[in-house]
Amino acid sequence: MGILSDPSLTPQNKFGKFLSKHHAKICWLCYIASIIWFLCLAYPDFNQSTYLSENALSPGLVYPEIKQDSNRLMQLYMEKLQREREQHKTITPYAWISHEMKEIGLEVYVHNYTLIYPFAKGKIFQGKNVYGILRAPRTSSTEGIVFSAPYRLPSSVHNEVTASVPVLLAFAEFARKKNYWAKDLIFLVTEHEQLGMEAFLSAYFSEDPTKSKHLKYGYLPGRAGALQAAINLEIQDLNIEFIDVKIEGLNGQLPNLDLFNVVQRITAREGITSGYKHTTFKKRRSHHSTLQNNVKNMLSMLLTQSTGVPNGNHGLFHRHRIEALTLEGVRRHTNGAHSYNGLALLKTIEGISRSLNNLLEKFHQSYFFYILIHNDRFVSIGDYMPCMILLVFPLFVKAFLLWLMANGDAVFDNEDDLEIEQENAEQTAFIETTDSGQTSALTISIYICMLASMYCHGPVLDFLVINLNRQGLNTPQSISLLMGFWVFVALTLPFLYKLSEKSLHELHFGCLIVLGLTLAVVGLLNFALAFLLGIITAPLAIHMPIKECKSFRKNLSILYCLILNPLVLVYTIVLILTIRQFPELTANDLLIKSIFATMDGITYSLMDNLIYGNWLYTVAVFILLPLWCGFWTVVLRARVSDQIVITQKKLK
């Protein structure tokens, strides 16, 4: 910290003059360089090919042992399950699944859980998970691997994945006959999508079932060893066209790259087309892709990660340091040549399980932070983090300049600037002598943070939402109304409290430091979220003037700050997505539909925070909203200063 306390580092110093004169150019140069660096990552020279770092994963690449009998058994399970679905259209056929697992020879257990829905007293959802454990014959249940499949009712809005359960049972029947397993195998069928998986994992790793306020996950009647990995199956049909490998987890976490690579190699051995965000027309190898497609793949991955919402049941394992991914087998829609029977899929699962079975320790050699350019090319954290550094650097440059100007000195390039500064000094002196009720920057910052904390999950928010529900509003409307009230208070805050020029500089300095630290810390955990936030917020921080400037720049900063309001920004994003998804709707219908979709999106984000621990809502409400309020107060100082000048002239 010696550099900040050095008395020679004042704006009158050569370094201070250079920084004051060229700080805008330096900041914009770093911002543009960050974007260029990110785009360059799509070139093959700036990324690298995927490879297996762990040699212990190689056994799965040998010849498979599973035979056609397992394929016929899988088809038989499918026929039985279809009959069960016709008889039980509103409930999961727990009894049939448990019976088949017992017939195979597994230790079968049923796990019950209850969800107490937030903000709605008396609204309760109940569910069950059915799982069977195949104990390792060669060890004493010290480690385990999970193979899971979600069961979806016929009324589900998601894609039908009924074939997942027959595939799971057929592989369990094959695995029971083998004696080379060194890890326990858990075959899990969950209900209610990610809710069932969250209940299972919470019960597996927690000894206190009353710890959770909303999800009462209960006790697990049976456990295996320490979980090493998990494979979630979402098979739409026994005759699939390709496999889409899903890797995004909770809060943007990713599985170890070795797990993705071993899946790619085993599916290639079995002749199944697979890949990340795979589609019918997407090629497997990177030499078939173009630069434009590489950039699209990168942006698509960042957008999915930034929400923090897992795109499969596998995403909840990452929080417990368990490497997991989802294999989504997409059914064949055409009669083309690229169709595969269930045997190839069973061989793929066998190869993955044998590779995982040979692991002697947790995944650790390959990357946990990466961006997939294509199915066989990636960018490591050491290559993409300079983008984040270049985005954060301008914020600290402007904060450092404000620190140098904290003693009241300024840099004047000509006499006009000197006259302007003298006039500003007179205004500040006039304010200080005529108004003794000014608020300090620290006080207004405390007000902002206290107001924001009310909207995080807690007793205050519960009380407000429940009382609004009694007035006839539903939960999304209640939460959106409270958020709208917060924004209204933030908009009027600069007119309710008067800040001196020194306090405004302190508030500006604090906002820049907090924004820079937030982007830096979040970028280490979820690069996608931090990078996208930096791209849209850095221009405001760079363009916002440090001292008085022309009215055009002031108005442009005010307009952009309004656009960056979290509610306005979320609504704009939802509106764009609605236009792309429903192009046939009229403009009025699109606006109304986007409003309701925005309210639902905010509510779902809050529910994910309460139930699953997704911290996107916490970051948005407790950090981004107060930061926006602070920047809004700073950017409006010109308008307040104009009012002060008018008052001063009248008194003279």
Buried (B, 14 or more C-beta within 10 A) or exposed (E): EEEEEEEEBBBEBEEBBEBBEEBBEBBBEBBEBBEEBBBEBBEBEBBBEBEBBBEBBBBBBEEBEBEEEBBEBBBEBBEBBEEBBEEBEEEBBBEBBBEBBEEBEBBBBBBBBBBBBBBEEEEEEEBBBBBBBBBBEEEEBEBBBBBBBBBBBEEEEEEBBBBBBBBBBBBBBBBBEBEEBBBBBBBBBBBBBBBBBBBBBBBBEBEEBEEBEBBBBBEBEEBBBBBBBBBBBBBBBBBBBBBBBBBBBBBBBBBBBBBBBBBBBBBBBBEBBBBBBBEEEBBBEBEEBEEEBBBBBBBEBBEBBBBBBBBBBBBBBBBBEBBBBBBBBBBBEEEEEEBBBBBBBBBBBBBBBBBBBBBEEBBEBBBBBBBBBBBBBBBBBEBBBBBBEBBBBBBBBBBBBBBBBEEEBBBBEEEEBEEBBEBBEEBBEBBEEEEEEBBBBEEBBEBBBEBBBBBBBEEEBEEBBBEBBEEEBBBBBBBBBBBEEBBEBBBEBBEEBBBBBBBBBBBBBBBBBBBBBBBBEBBEBBBBBBBBBBBEBBBBBBBBBBBBEEEEBBEBBBEBBEEBBBBBBBBBBBBEEBBEEEEEBEEEEBEEBBBBBBBBBBBBBBBBBBBBBBBBBBBBBBBBBBBBBBBBBBBBBBBBBEEBBEBBEEEE
